[in-house]
């Protein structure tokens, strides 16, 4: 007898997260083992509150439009962390599963989300429910998995954000080249709390290294004196400089006071939401002393645009995000509990991938690092090996996005929710 599925999302969105959702829903609709597919409205919070959007009842055309609908607005996301001591939350989830005949739980997100998927499904099984827990990978940071790329080669979302930065740097170079007599230094801050895959993508804009470009990753600490020297040397040689920094870059002698930092429920610094950024602090510091050429430094800090821009999305990323969602649904229907759908590089010379599975327990407890050997000895750039790894992920052609009367035609889900069968509930961590 078919059991129902809950699919939910957690953490920061990406340009292609909805296409993973689409892959799950469209595949699940064809599987006799899976009944109704519900979307947890705003992640695990929606599950706890019994806010379950009926995705099976949605128009197939709207589900298809998820392909080019960015971010997570269709079913929402959250940053709610299920901690081991929150027994009432786990009890509530079990009650929800029982009330709605749930046999499959798919959670789309990063390492913390894989941990949640693993915990929820294991607790359900311990309580006698036959629930299959599956993870769907997602993160623009590309930090899910291991540094050896054995669990997963790259995560959906990264290729599109990398393409965004490749395009953004090319356009910023035109700006900097034109305005350099007044603004010779352009500081650009990229997302990447503690891992450098996003700022590293700036090099994809200039693989032949013709631009006056420096890249500083969170993995390599630097002093403000070193940065001044590096930048002034470039100014003397080129008359201008573009400086890309990770939002989590530690610059000795230039620290963000803790009272300026905003943190999420996981304790992670939300540096793009904080009261001041490392990019602006660096710009201020550069302008406190004369530069090697006339003019001043200026700062650009792109915000969530780099993770919700479908226009600059990668076609490769879109394709892979769909098939990894499809793989998640197939794993669920096959009863393969405790796995995350995975993308593995089958051929590194002629880029091809295959879709596999990685144990949730291993993914949840792993932590990927940007390879040190991909950072140049001087610490201001990345190597050709990184370019070789990342170049296929950004694709070549533009994504075709439907437009009606000059406006993007995005997916719109009807507010068809499952009947609430239980009493209202406030998640434990949200109680005053």
C-alpha positions as CSV (number, residue, x, y, z in Angstrom):
1,X,0.0,0.0,0.0
2,X,1.4,3.4,-1.0
3,X,2.6,5.7,1.8
4,X,2.8,9.5,1.7
5,X,5.9,11.6,1.4
6,X,7.0,14.9,3.1
7,X,9.6,16.9,1.3
8,X,11.0,20.0,3.0
9,X,13.9,22.4,2.6
10,X,16.3,24.0,5.1
11,X,19.0,26.7,5.1
12,X,19.8,29.3,2.6
13,X,18.2,28.8,-0.9
14,X,19.9,28.5,-4.2
15,X,18.9,29.4,-7.8
16,X,18.1,25.7,-8.5
17,X,16.7,24.3,-5.3
18,X,13.2,24.3,-6.7
19,X,14.4,22.2,-9.6
20,X,15.5,19.5,-7.1
21,X,12.0,19.8,-5.6
22,X,10.5,19.4,-9.1
23,X,12.6,16.3,-9.7
24,X,11.3,14.8,-6.5
25,X,7.7,15.6,-7.1
26,X,7.5,14.7,-10.8
27,X,9.3,11.4,-10.1
28,X,7.2,10.5,-7.0
29,X,4.0,11.1,-9.0
30,X,5.0,8.1,-11.2
31,X,5.9,5.8,-8.4
32,X,3.2,3.4,-7.2
33,X,5.0,3.1,-3.8
34,X,4.4,6.8,-3.1
35,X,1.0,8.4,-2.5
36,X,0.5,12.1,-1.8
37,X,3.6,14.3,-1.7
38,X,3.4,17.1,0.9
39,X,5.8,20.0,1.1
40,X,6.7,21.0,4.7
41,X,5.9,24.8,4.7
42,X,9.1,26.5,5.6
43,X,11.0,23.3,6.3
44,X,10.9,21.3,9.5
45,X,9.1,24.2,11.2
46,X,6.1,23.5,8.8
47,X,6.2,19.8,9.7
48,X,6.1,20.6,13.4
49,X,3.2,23.0,12.9
50,X,1.4,20.6,10.6
51,X,1.5,23.0,7.7
52,X,1.7,20.5,4.9
53,X,1.3,21.9,1.3
54,X,-0.3,19.3,-1.0
55,X,2.2,19.2,-3.9
56,X,0.4,16.3,-5.7
57,X,-2.7,18.5,-6.0
58,X,-0.8,21.3,-7.8
59,X,-1.1,21.9,-11.5
60,X,1.6,20.0,-13.4
61,X,2.4,23.2,-15.3
62,X,3.2,25.0,-12.1
63,X,5.4,22.2,-10.9
64,X,7.2,22.3,-14.3
65,X,7.8,26.1,-13.8
66,X,9.8,25.2,-10.7
67,X,12.7,24.7,-13.1
68,X,13.3,28.4,-13.6
69,X,11.8,29.6,-10.3
70,X,14.7,30.5,-8.0
71,X,15.2,30.5,-4.2
72,X,12.8,28.7,-1.9
73,X,9.6,30.7,-2.1
74,X,7.5,27.9,-3.5
75,X,7.5,25.8,-0.2
76,X,9.8,27.9,1.9
77,X,12.9,27.1,4.0
78,X,14.0,27.6,7.6
79,X,17.0,27.6,9.9
80,X,15.4,25.7,12.7
81,X,17.8,23.1,14.2
82,X,16.5,19.9,15.8
83,X,18.7,19.3,18.8
84,X,18.9,16.0,20.6
85,X,17.3,17.3,23.8
86,X,14.2,18.6,22.1
87,X,12.2,15.5,22.8
88,X,8.8,17.2,22.4
89,X,9.8,18.2,18.8
90,X,10.6,14.6,18.0
91,X,7.4,13.4,19.6
92,X,5.5,15.9,17.5
93,X,7.1,14.8,14.3
94,X,6.2,11.2,15.0
95,X,2.6,12.2,15.7
96,X,2.5,14.1,12.3
97,X,3.9,11.1,10.5
98,X,1.3,8.9,12.0
99,X,-1.6,11.3,11.4
100,X,-0.7,11.7,7.7
101,X,0.5,8.2,6.9
102,X,4.0,9.3,6.1
103,X,6.4,6.7,4.9
104,X,9.0,8.9,3.2
105,X,10.8,12.0,4.5
106,X,13.1,13.9,2.1
107,X,15.0,16.9,3.4
108,X,16.8,19.2,1.0
109,X,19.8,21.1,2.4
110,X,23.3,21.1,3.6
111,X,25.2,19.2,6.3
112,X,22.9,20.2,9.1
113,X,19.9,19.2,7.0
114,X,21.4,15.8,6.3
115,X,21.8,15.4,10.1
116,X,18.1,16.4,10.5
117,X,17.0,13.9,7.9
118,X,19.0,11.2,9.5
119,X,17.8,11.9,13.1
120,X,14.1,12.2,12.1
121,X,13.9,9.0,10.1
122,X,15.9,7.1,12.7
123,X,13.7,8.2,15.6
124,X,10.6,7.3,13.6
125,X,12.0,3.8,13.0
126,X,13.0,3.4,16.7
127,X,9.3,4.2,17.5
128,X,8.1,1.5,15.2
129,X,7.3,3.5,12.0
130,X,8.5,2.3,8.7
131,X,9.8,5.7,7.5
132,X,12.5,6.1,4.8
133,X,14.8,9.1,5.4
134,X,16.5,10.6,2.3
135,X,18.6,13.7,1.8
136,X,18.7,16.0,-1.2
137,X,22.0,18.0,-1.4
138,X,21.9,21.8,-1.7
139,X,24.3,24.5,-0.9
140,X,25.8,27.4,-2.9
141,X,28.9,27.1,-0.7
142,X,29.7,23.6,-2.0
143,X,30.6,22.5,1.5
144,X,28.5,19.4,1.8
145,X,30.5,16.2,1.7
146,X,34.2,15.4,1.9
147,X,37.4,17.1,0.7
148,X,38.3,14.0,-1.4
149,X,35.0,14.3,-3.4
150,X,34.1,10.7,-2.8
151,X,30.7,11.3,-1.1
152,X,29.7,14.0,-3.6
153,X,31.6,15.9,-6.2
154,X,29.7,19.2,-5.9
155,X,26.4,20.4,-4.7
156,X,23.5,21.7,-6.7
157,X,23.4,25.5,-6.4
158,X,27.2,26.0,-6.5
159,X,27.5,25.9,-10.2
160,X,24.9,28.7,-10.6
161,X,26.5,30.9,-8.0
162,X,29.9,30.3,-9.5
163,X,28.5,31.4,-12.9
164,X,27.0,34.5,-11.2
165,X,30.4,35.5,-9.9
166,X,32.1,34.7,-13.2
167,X,29.7,37.1,-15.0
168,X,29.8,39.6,-12.2
169,X,33.6,39.9,-12.2
170,X,33.6,40.5,-16.0
171,X,31.1,43.3,-15.6
172,X,32.9,44.7,-12.6
173,X,36.1,44.7,-14.6
174,X,34.5,46.9,-17.2
175,X,33.3,49.3,-14.4
176,X,36.7,49.3,-12.7
177,X,38.6,49.8,-16.0
178,X,36.4,52.8,-16.8
179,X,36.3,54.5,-13.4
180,X,39.8,53.7,-12.1
181,X,41.1,57.4,-12.2
182,X,38.6,58.1,-9.3
183,X,38.0,54.5,-8.0
184,X,41.1,52.5,-8.6
185,X,40.4,49.8,-6.1
186,X,37.1,47.8,-6.1
187,X,36.6,45.5,-3.1
188,X,34.0,42.8,-3.8
189,X,32.7,40.6,-1.0
190,X,31.5,37.1,-1.8
191,X,29.4,34.7,0.3
192,X,31.4,32.0,2.0
193,X,31.4,32.0,5.8
194,X,34.4,29.6,6.2
195,X,34.9,28.0,2.8
196,X,36.2,29.6,-0.3
197,X,34.5,28.0,-3.3
198,X,32.4,31.1,-4.1
199,X,35.1,33.8,-4.1
200,X,37.4,31.3,-5.9
201,X,34.8,31.3,-8.8
202,X,35.9,34.9,-9.6
203,X,38.9,33.3,-11.4
204,X,36.5,31.7,-13.9
205,X,35.9,35.2,-15.3
206,X,39.6,35.4,-16.2
207,X,41.2,32.0,-16.6
208,X,44.1,33.5,-18.6
209,X,44.8,35.9,-15.7
210,X,44.6,39.1,-17.7
211,X,42.7,41.2,-15.2
212,X,44.2,43.0,-12.1
213,X,42.4,40.6,-9.8
214,X,43.3,39.3,-6.3
215,X,41.2,36.7,-4.5
216,X,41.4,36.1,-0.7
217,X,39.7,33.0,0.7
218,X,38.5,32.3,4.3
219,X,41.0,29.4,4.5
220,X,44.1,31.6,4.3
221,X,44.5,34.3,7.0
222,X,46.2,37.5,6.1
223,X,47.2,40.8,7.7
224,X,46.0,44.2,6.7
225,X,49.6,45.2,6.1
226,X,50.0,42.3,3.6
227,X,46.8,43.3,1.8
228,X,47.9,46.9,1.6
229,X,51.2,45.9,0.1
230,X,49.7,43.4,-2.3
231,X,47.1,45.9,-3.5
232,X,49.5,48.8,-3.8
233,X,51.9,46.6,-5.8
234,X,49.1,45.8,-8.2
235,X,48.2,49.5,-8.4
236,X,51.7,50.4,-9.4
237,X,51.7,47.8,-12.1
238,X,48.2,48.2,-13.5
239,X,46.8,51.4,-12.1
240,X,43.8,49.6,-10.7
241,X,42.9,46.5,-8.7
242,X,39.9,44.3,-8.0
243,X,39.9,42.5,-4.7
244,X,37.5,39.6,-4.0
245,X,37.2,38.6,-0.3
246,X,35.3,35.8,1.4
247,X,32.7,37.2,3.8
248,X,34.4,35.2,6.6
249,X,38.0,36.3,5.8
250,X,40.1,36.9,8.9
251,X,42.2,39.9,8.4
252,X,44.7,40.3,11.3
253,X,44.4,43.9,12.6
254,X,41.0,44.2,11.1
255,X,38.3,42.4,13.2
256,X,34.6,42.7,13.2
257,X,33.5,43.3,16.8
258,X,31.2,40.5,18.0
259,X,28.4,42.9,18.8
260,X,28.2,43.7,15.1
261,X,27.8,40.1,14.1
262,X,24.3,38.5,13.7
263,X,24.1,34.7,14.2
264,X,21.5,32.2,13.2
265,X,20.0,29.4,15.3
266,X,22.9,27.1,14.4
267,X,25.4,29.6,15.8
268,X,26.7,30.5,12.3
269,X,27.6,34.1,11.7
270,X,25.2,35.6,9.2
271,X,27.9,37.9,7.8
272,X,25.7,39.2,5.0
273,X,23.2,40.3,7.6
274,X,25.6,41.8,10.1
275,X,25.9,45.4,11.0
276,X,29.2,45.8,9.2
277,X,31.0,43.5,6.7
278,X,34.7,42.6,6.2
279,X,34.5,44.1,2.7
280,X,33.5,47.5,4.1
281,X,36.0,47.3,6.9
282,X,38.7,46.5,4.4
283,X,37.6,49.4,2.2
284,X,37.6,51.8,5.1
285,X,41.1,50.7,6.2
286,X,42.5,51.1,2.6
287,X,41.1,54.6,2.5
288,X,42.7,55.6,5.8
289,X,46.1,55.7,4.1
290,X,47.1,57.1,0.6
291,X,47.0,54.5,-2.1
292,X,49.8,54.0,-4.6
293,X,47.8,55.9,-7.2
294,X,45.3,58.7,-6.8
295,X,41.7,58.0,-5.9
296,X,39.9,55.8,-3.4
297,X,38.8,52.3,-2.8
298,X,35.1,51.5,-3.1
299,X,33.1,48.4,-2.0
300,X,30.4,46.3,-3.4
301,X,28.8,43.7,-1.2
302,X,26.3,41.6,-3.2
303,X,23.7,40.1,-0.9
304,X,21.2,37.3,-1.5
305,X,21.1,38.1,-5.2
306,X,24.0,35.7,-5.7
307,X,21.8,32.8,-4.5
308,X,18.5,33.7,-6.1
309,X,19.5,34.8,-9.6
310,X,17.9,32.5,-12.2
311,X,19.0,34.7,-15.1
312,X,22.7,33.9,-14.4
313,X,22.0,30.3,-13.4
314,X,24.0,27.4,-15.0
315,X,22.2,25.1,-17.3
316,X,24.5,22.3,-16.1
317,X,23.4,23.1,-12.5
318,X,19.7,23.0,-13.5
319,X,20.0,19.7,-15.2
320,X,21.9,18.1,-12.3
321,X,19.7,19.5,-9.7
322,X,16.7,17.9,-11.3
323,X,18.3,14.5,-11.7
324,X,19.6,14.5,-8.1
325,X,16.0,15.2,-7.0
326,X,14.8,12.3,-9.2
327,X,17.5,10.1,-7.6
328,X,16.2,11.0,-4.1
329,X,12.7,10.0,-5.1
330,X,13.9,6.7,-6.5
331,X,15.9,6.0,-3.4
332,X,12.9,6.7,-1.3
333,X,10.6,4.5,-3.4
334,X,13.2,1.7,-3.3
335,X,13.2,1.8,0.5
336,X,16.9,2.8,0.7
337,X,16.7,4.5,4.1
338,X,19.6,6.6,5.3
339,X,21.1,8.0,2.1
340,X,21.6,11.3,0.4
341,X,21.3,11.4,-3.4
342,X,24.7,12.3,-4.7
343,X,26.5,13.6,-7.8
344,X,29.8,12.0,-8.7
345,X,32.1,13.0,-11.5
346,X,32.4,10.0,-13.8
347,X,35.0,11.5,-16.2
348,X,37.2,14.3,-15.2
349,X,38.7,14.9,-18.6
350,X,35.4,14.9,-20.6
351,X,33.0,16.1,-18.0
352,X,30.2,13.6,-17.2
353,X,28.5,12.7,-14.0
354,X,26.6,9.9,-12.5
355,X,24.0,9.9,-9.7
356,X,24.6,7.8,-6.7
357,X,24.0,7.7,-2.9
358,X,26.0,8.6,0.1
359,X,25.2,7.5,3.7
360,X,23.5,10.3,5.6
361,X,25.5,9.5,8.7
362,X,28.8,10.1,6.8
363,X,27.6,13.3,5.1
364,X,26.1,14.7,8.3
365,X,29.4,14.2,10.1
366,X,31.7,15.3,7.3
367,X,33.1,18.7,6.6
368,X,34.5,19.7,3.2
369,X,37.4,22.1,3.0
370,X,38.7,24.0,0.0
371,X,41.9,22.1,-1.0
372,X,45.0,24.0,0.2
373,X,46.8,23.0,-3.0
374,X,44.2,25.0,-5.0
375,X,45.4,28.2,-3.3
376,X,48.4,29.8,-4.8
377,X,51.5,30.2,-2.7
378,X,51.1,33.9,-2.5
379,X,47.6,33.5,-1.1
380,X,46.0,35.9,-3.4
381,X,44.6,33.6,-6.1
382,X,43.5,30.0,-6.9
383,X,45.3,27.6,-9.2
384,X,44.5,26.2,-12.6
385,X,43.4,22.9,-10.9
386,X,40.5,24.7,-9.3
387,X,39.5,26.2,-12.7
388,X,39.6,22.7,-14.2
389,X,37.3,21.5,-11.5
390,X,34.8,24.3,-11.6
391,X,34.7,25.3,-15.2
392,X,32.3,22.6,-16.4
393,X,29.9,23.4,-13.6
394,X,29.0,26.9,-14.9
395,X,27.9,25.7,-18.4
396,X,27.9,27.8,-21.5
397,X,24.5,29.0,-22.6
398,X,21.9,31.2,-20.9
399,X,18.9,29.7,-19.2
400,X,15.6,30.3,-21.0
401,X,13.3,31.9,-18.5
402,X,9.6,32.3,-19.4
403,X,8.5,36.0,-19.6
404,X,4.9,37.2,-19.9
405,X,4.2,40.9,-20.4
406,X,7.7,41.8,-19.4
407,X,7.6,39.9,-16.1
408,X,9.2,36.6,-15.2
409,X,6.7,33.8,-15.1
410,X,7.5,32.0,-11.9
411,X,5.8,29.0,-10.4
412,X,2.9,29.7,-8.0
413,X,1.6,27.0,-5.7
414,X,-2.1,27.1,-4.7
415,X,-2.5,27.1,-0.9
416,X,-3.9,23.6,-0.8
417,X,-2.9,22.2,2.6
418,X,-3.5,18.9,4.3
419,X,-6.3,19.0,6.9
420,X,-4.8,19.6,10.3
421,X,-5.6,16.7,12.6
422,X,-3.6,17.6,15.7
423,X,-3.6,20.4,18.2
424,X,-1.7,23.6,17.4
425,X,2.0,23.4,18.3
426,X,4.8,25.8,19.0
427,X,8.3,24.4,18.2
428,X,10.4,24.0,21.4
429,X,13.1,26.5,20.4
430,X,10.5,29.2,19.6
431,X,9.0,29.2,23.0
432,X,9.7,32.3,25.1
